[in-house]
Amino acid sequence: MNSEIPEDPQRRVLREHLETIQVRTEKASSWRDAAEPLRGLVNREGYVPVSARLAAEDLDFLAEAREELLSFSELGIRLLDLHQPRDAGGISSDAANPILRCRSCMWRWPCPTFRAMAEAFTPRQRDAAPDVPSWRGQLEHQLDP
């Protein structure tokens, strides 16, 4: 059995992406304390009367986002550690490319869990230009008389 399996490039990129999310999240400040005083500013329409129009649900999200994202990225990294390729140990006509199975679930590699994670966690291209915030249109609309 070949124990020296080259690292799956898609798996490596996915792990690096999750670790980047985790590091950025750890460096970010929690909004838990900042969101609490804003709750008293929620008006009758259900928004905080600032140009970004924060709803009570927005404040709930901001207050918990850092901790939830840390937990979620940790889960992704742990699942990647569980679901990784290993040599299936069979006879193959191509010794350079052996048949691989998932170490955890024994499905043929890439297993359904890894494919679902790769689909969900792959970085997406942003539609807007990088220097234009996605909320810009909301602010401009509110500033119009």
N, C-alpha and C positions, 0 to 999 in steps of 0.2 A: 504494500500500500504506500502510495506517495504522500508523505507528510508535508512536503514543501509545496503547498498550493500558492500560486501567486495571488496577491490581494486583488479582489474584484474592484475595478476602478469605480463602478457605479456605487458600490457599498462604501468605498473610501470617501467619495465626494459627499455622499449622504451623511456619513458620520461627521465629516468636517463641517458641513452645514449645521447639523444639530449642535455640535460643540460651539460653533460661532454664536448661534442663538443663545446658548446657555451662558457663554461669557458676556455677551452684550446685556443679557437680562440681569446677570449678577452685578454688573457695573451700574445699571440703571437704578434710579431712586424709586422707592415705593411711593405710590400715590395714595396709600391708605390714609395717612394723616392729612394730606392736602385736600382729599375729596370730602372729608367730614365737614369742614366749615362751609363748603359750597352747597351742601344739602339744604341748609337753611335759606338759600337763595332761590330754590326752585319755585317758580311762579305758578299761577293757576293753570296755565297751559302745559305745565309739566317740564319746563325748561329753566335753566339758569340763564338770566338775561345778560349774557355776554355775546359777543359777535359769533362765537363758535356754536351757540345754542346747545349747551350740554343738557341732556335729559337725565332723569334720575337713573335710568339704566346705564347711561354713559359713565356716571359716577361710580355705580356698582362695578362696572367693568374695570375702570381705571384703578379702583381701590384694590382689586384682587388680581389684576393682570400679571404683575411681576411674579407673584408666588405661584400662580397657576401655570405660567409659561415655564418657570423653572422646573416644576413637577413634570410638565408635559415633555420638555426636552430631555429630562432624565429618563423618562419612560422610553422615549425613542432610542436613546443610546443603549439602554438595557436590552431592549428588543433586538437591536442590531447585534449586541454581544451574543444573544441567544441564537439568532437566525443568521448563520454564516455558512459558507460552503465548506464541504469536506469531501475528500475523495471517496467515491462510492465503493471502491475496492474491486470492481469488476474488471474483466478483460476488455480492453478497448483496442480498436484497430488504429487509433491515433494516440500514441503514448504521450504526445506533447499536450493534448487536450483531453484529459480523462473525464469520465462522466462524474459530475458532482452532485451531491445531495446536501440538503440542509442539515446541519449538525443537530438541530433541535427537533424539527418535525419530520425529517427524512424525506420530504418531497424533493423532487428533482430541482436542482438549482437553476434559476432563482425561484425560491418557494413563494407561494401566494402571499405570505405575510410580508416578505421583503418587497415583493412587487407592489403591494398596497402602500407600504411605507414610502417606497421610492416615488410613487405617484403623488402621495399626499405631501411629502416634505421637500420635493424638488423645488428649488427657488423659481419663482415665476417672474416673468418680465413685467415691469410696470407699464401701464398704458400711457400715463402722463410723462412728460419730460421730467428728468430727475430733479431739476431745480424748481419745478412747480408743484407745490403741495397739493394732495388730492382734495383737501377741504377748501381750496382757494375759491372755487365757485360759490360755495355756501356763504363765505364771508362777504364776497362782492354783492351777492343777492341781498343780503341783510343790510348792507350799507346804502343801497339805493333807496331814495326817498319814495 
